[in-house]
Amino acid sequence: MLKLEARPEPSKFWSYGSPLLALAITVLIGTALFVALGKDPLRGLGVFFWEPLRATYALGELMVKATPLLIIALGLAVCFRSNVWNIGAEGQFVIGAICAGGVALMAGKGTGGWIVVPILMAGILGGMLWAGIVALLRDRFNASEILVSLMLVYVAVQLLGYLVQGPWKDPGGYNFPQSKTFKAVTQIPRLMKGSRMSIGLLIALVGAGALWIFLFRTRAGFAQQVGGLAPAAARYAGFSSRRALWIALLTSGGAAGLAGALEVAGPIGQLTPYVPAGYGFAAIIVAFVGRLHPVGMIFSAILMSMFYIGGELAQSRLGLPKSLTGVFQGLLLFTLLACDTLIAYRVRFTGLRRAA
C-alpha cells in the first residue's frame, strides 16, 4: 500500500517540519504509555508540558536545566557539522566539573568574587584536555573518536568517584561520598533573587550567537563545515582536515567542561557522584532536534529540559519511575530519525492504483 519514492531534491519543508512531526508522534506514544501504566494521560502530559511553564520559579528551573544542555549542544554542533562524532561529552562535562571543583575547594576566607573566573576557566580547560585525548588518538593512530570518547566517559566517572570517596571527601560529611560544600564566594552569580538561574544562561545565549557568526559568517566556519561535508573538496581548497578535527573536538570539549563548571559551582555547590546527570548524552538529541543550528538548539534545549523536569514530577506526583525521562528522550530521538526519511523520500500510496 505504501512506497517510499526518492525525491528529486531534499525537501526544505520536511527539514524543518520533521522535528515537529517527531514531537507530535512522541506525544501520541507518550499518551498511550500513560494509559498502559494506568495513569490519566492528560495529567501525565500536563506534568511534562505544562507544569514546567506555569510559574516563574518553574520557568527558572526550566532554564537551569536548559543551560548545560544548550552549551554542550553548541559545542557538539561544531563537531557534527565537521563530521567528527564526539559521543563522550558526558565525560568532558564530568572532567570540567572536577577541575572547576578543585579550584573552588581552594577558596579561603580572603578569597574574592574574582575566583569565579578561574573556576570557569578550569572547567573549560579540563573539558578541552579530555577531548584532546580523543583528538590525539584520532589524529595520530586513526582511532575511532566514537569509541574513544565514549569509553573515556567511564574513566571520568570513576575518577570522580575516587576523588569524592578519597582525597576530596568531606571529613564532616557523615561519611557520604561528597566534597565539602563550596564557599559562597565561589557561587556563580544568579540573575534574580528567589531563582537558581545564573549567568550561565546568558553565557549560553551569547555562545549561540557566537556559533551562528562562526558557522555562517566566517571563513573558518565555512572551512570547518566543508571539511565535514566534502573532505576531498576541503583538501583541494587548502583546508586542513587535521585542524578541523582539533578545532571541533577542543571546542566541544571546552563547551562541555564549561557546562560542568557552571553546574557544580551553581545549582549543586559541591562535587558528588551525582554530577553525571546525562546532560552530555541528552545534548546529542538536543543538537539533532535543533538541526545543528544555534536557534533551533535553543528551543530543543528547552524541550529536553521539560522532559527532565517532567520526569522528576512524574516520579513525585504520579508514582512513576524517574527513568520515564529517558523513555521520552529515546522516543524523540527515534521518531526524529524515522521522520527524517521524509526529507529525502516521499510516501506514495500504491494500493488504489493497482486495484484500478
Order of alpha helices (4+ residues) and beta strands (2+ residues): beta-alpha-alpha-alpha-alpha-alpha-alpha-alpha-alpha-alpha-alpha-alpha-alpha-alpha-alpha-beta-alpha
